[in-house]
Amino acid sequence: MWQKIISIIKNNERFVLSSHINPDCDALGSELALAEHLRSLGKSVSIINSDPVAANYRFLDPKERIDQFSEKRHARIIKKAEVIIVLDASGGWERLGMVGKALARSEAVKLCIDHHPDAIDFVDVAVVDTDASATAELIYDLILAMGGSLSKYTAQALYAAIVTDTGSFRFPKTSPRTHRITAELLAAGAAPMYIYRQIYEQNLLEAVQLKGHIMASIRTAGAGQIAYYGVSQNTLKQFEVKTSELDGVASLGQLIGGVRVTIFCMELPQDRVKISLRSDGTVTINQIAFDYGGGGHPSAAGAIVEGYLAAVMAEIVAKVERLLS
Ligand SMILES: [Mn+2]
């Protein structure tokens, strides 16, 4: 499956790698690992994303090789690029945000490597494998198919990508293959405890305390099958916590036995509410998100809804109750 991509890599020198907006750890780890491999072949490589690297993933990139897109800084690099490789995004250039517009206009050969199920035809050559638990599995495969080796740094980037995209090896795409790859990454020097701590255990005290406050407010409905809770702008201010530090709050309700669906509502400025829905996999909840113009997977979805916090929460709880009855 790599033949075309390998021959394009071998026959070109200047590469730009990019991924989706708000790049997650799979996006970043895949970029860093592929870039390192290309550099080992003597290629020149730039990694350009629309959004900055989230604080808890910065340890993967100590040399700060991932750039945030700026028209001024990157126009020339993009113009001179011979190959553009889009990672962990196959739904079109819009998924890439600002940099996507600049890359789409380029005359470079365009490649895509991804595992998402919503692939569209927007590049010259795409490898999309929806059985892969993470794009990083595919990058591992490509590096080995080219006879490359895994440095400790590359192994760490790929391991972090797989750990996060599989929800620590529990999501449905986690396969024997995933674990075989992970075994090789450990052998190449990836350190599970260190990586886990960097990603998940660097929260601010205030954020952990706010989580406690939110947990204390959880209510259930639908005979204990629905957990719901919200957070207001006032509470965020009181705890001095930014919304970006609320990672993981949306799934806290799933900790409760018997809960199939969790609803988390966060008040936004100007009478809007961000709703996040999670399910245990026995209920498909993304239709509710779609109804409000949002999106997501069957068991993890979200949308932004106009209205007041309490009213929106009641509305969503009623919808989920109907869904379960
Ligand atoms: Mn991914």
Boltz pocket constraint, residues with backbone or C-beta under 6 A from the ligand:
constraints:
  - pocket:
      binder: B
      contacts: [[A, 26], [A, 27], [A, 88], [A, 115], [A, 133], [A, 134], [A, 135], [A, 165]]
      max_distance: 6.0
